[in-house]
Amino acid sequence: MNLLQAIILGIVQGLTEFVPVSSTAHLVFASRLTNLYNGNPEQITATIAVLQLGTLLAVLIYFAADILSITAAFVRDHWALISRKRGLIFSGTHGTRPLWLSEEAWLGWLIIIGSIPIGVVGLMFKDIIEGAGTKNLWVIAIMLVSVAVLLTFAEIIGKRRKEISDFGLIDAIVVGLAQVLSLIPGASRSGSTIMGGLLVGQKREAAARFSFLLSIPAITASGLLQLREAWSLLPPESFVPLITGTVVSGVVGYASIYFLLAFPACSFNFLCNSSMFSFFIVIPAAKACPPYFSKSSAHESIPLNR
């Protein structure tokens, strides 16, 4: 992999990780167009896994204050409970959270609860998810359009009344179940979770912010599981370009997060349209580069997050 290939892939990863189009699918097509590793599926998969750590770093930096606040509150409130400085009180918060937990600590629990479905389903159906069936071109194309349609539907019917401080167990469970869709290639993780949030009445910005925070466990687990394999598969001369591409994906990903949260209304309209547009790009791109979808490469694994 040369420097130009790495920069192109980094830009694609940064732009598509946080929008309702599959980042992995677009990275596959970008790798074909740039003839990355002469189409070697194992090395392409390893490269994608490392690039996703760049966008994970973007989330960690952008939400650093939130993460520190949530972590500190989580430890403080549970220590107060263990040391019996605070009793178990479950009223006074309109039923959204236990009173003995602060809003930040409760958000920590919601992230944990929302991460359980994708972890359980991902481990139970790992072989199926990484098998040939989910690599089918039509599966990817259908999921691209399906997420776009569902997101548009949620945007229309969603009441958009809830701030993050109003989130309860139902919010975490519904958004967590929606995130399971991202195990299917072509289904965007962020698009699926934002769609789930809108369906339960979350405001756009609140849904997007919770989606990004919820991405941290999923992307971390997927990226770190693939990282060790990546170092053993990739040639040494690819390390410097790969690091460069990872940095680029982080910078572009940071800008994407800013855009989504700063301009939620126009962002959502643009993202729904971009998902539909991707449908018309996927099939021509795949036809132009058929080897990746051949039987010989259909059984190769790809990172699970989108």
Rosetta blueprint (number, residue, H / E / L):
1 M L
2 N L
3 L H
4 L H
5 Q H
6 A H
7 I H
8 I H
9 L H
10 G H
11 I H
12 V H
13 Q H
14 G H
15 L H
16 T H
17 E L
18 F L
19 V L
20 P L
21 V L
22 S L
23 S H
24 T H
25 A H
26 H H
27 L H
28 V H
29 F H
30 A H
31 S H
32 R H
33 L H
34 T L
35 N L
36 L H
37 Y H
38 N H
39 G H
40 N L
41 P H
42 E H
43 Q H
44 I H
45 T H
46 A H
47 T H
48 I H
49 A H
50 V H
51 L H
52 Q H
53 L H
54 G H
55 T H
56 L H
57 L H
58 A H
59 V H
60 L H
61 I H
62 Y H
63 F L
64 A H
65 A H
66 D H
67 I H
68 L H
69 S H
70 I H
71 T H
72 A H
73 A H
74 F H
75 V H
76 R H
77 D H
78 H H
79 W H
80 A H
81 L H
82 I H
83 S L
84 R L
85 K L
86 R L
87 G L
88 L L
89 I L
90 F L
91 S L
92 G L
93 T L
94 H L
95 G L
96 T L
97 R L
98 P L
99 L L
100 W L
101 L L
102 S L
103 E H
104 E H
105 A H
106 W H
107 L H
108 G H
109 W H
110 L H
111 I H
112 I H
113 I H
114 G H
115 S H
116 I H
117 P H
118 I H
119 G H
120 V H
121 V H
122 G H
123 L H
124 M H
125 F L
126 K H
127 D H
128 I H
129 I H
130 E L
131 G L
132 A L
133 G H
134 T H
135 K H
136 N L
137 L H
138 W H
139 V H
140 I H
141 A H
142 I H
143 M H
144 L H
145 V H
146 S H
147 V H
148 A H
149 V H
150 L H
151 L H
152 T H
153 F H
154 A H
155 E H
156 I H
157 I H
158 G L
159 K L
160 R L
161 R L
162 K E
163 E L
164 I H
165 S H
166 D H
167 F L
168 G L
169 L H
170 I H
171 D H
172 A H
173 I H
174 V H
175 V H
176 G H
177 L H
178 A H
179 Q H
180 V H
181 L H
182 S H
183 L H
184 I L
185 P L
186 G L
187 A L
188 S L
189 R H
190 S H
191 G H
192 S H
193 T H
194 I H
195 M H
196 G H
197 G H
198 L H
199 L H
200 V L
201 G L
202 Q E
203 K L
204 R H
205 E H
206 A H
207 A H
208 A H
209 R H
210 F H
211 S H
212 F H
213 L H
214 L H
215 S H
216 I H
217 P H
218 A H
219 I H
220 T H
221 A H
222 S H
223 G H
224 L H
225 L H
226 Q H
227 L H
228 R H
229 E H
230 A H
231 W H
232 S H
233 L H
234 L L
235 P L
236 P H
237 E H
238 S H
239 F H
240 V H
241 P H
242 L H
243 I H
244 T H
245 G H
246 T H
247 V H
248 V H
249 S H
250 G H
251 V H
252 V H
253 G H
254 Y H
255 A H
256 S H
257 I H
258 Y H
259 F H
260 L H
261 L H
262 A H
263 F L
264 P H
265 A H
266 C H
267 S H
268 F H
269 N H
270 F H
271 L H
272 C H
273 N H
274 S H
275 S H
276 M H
277 F H
278 S H
279 F H
280 F H
281 I H
282 V H
283 I H
284 P H
285 A H
286 A H
287 K H
288 A H
289 C L
290 P H
291 P H
292 Y H
293 F H
294 S L
295 K L
296 S L
297 S L
298 A L
299 H L
300 E L
301 S L
302 I L
303 P L
304 L L
305 N L
306 R L
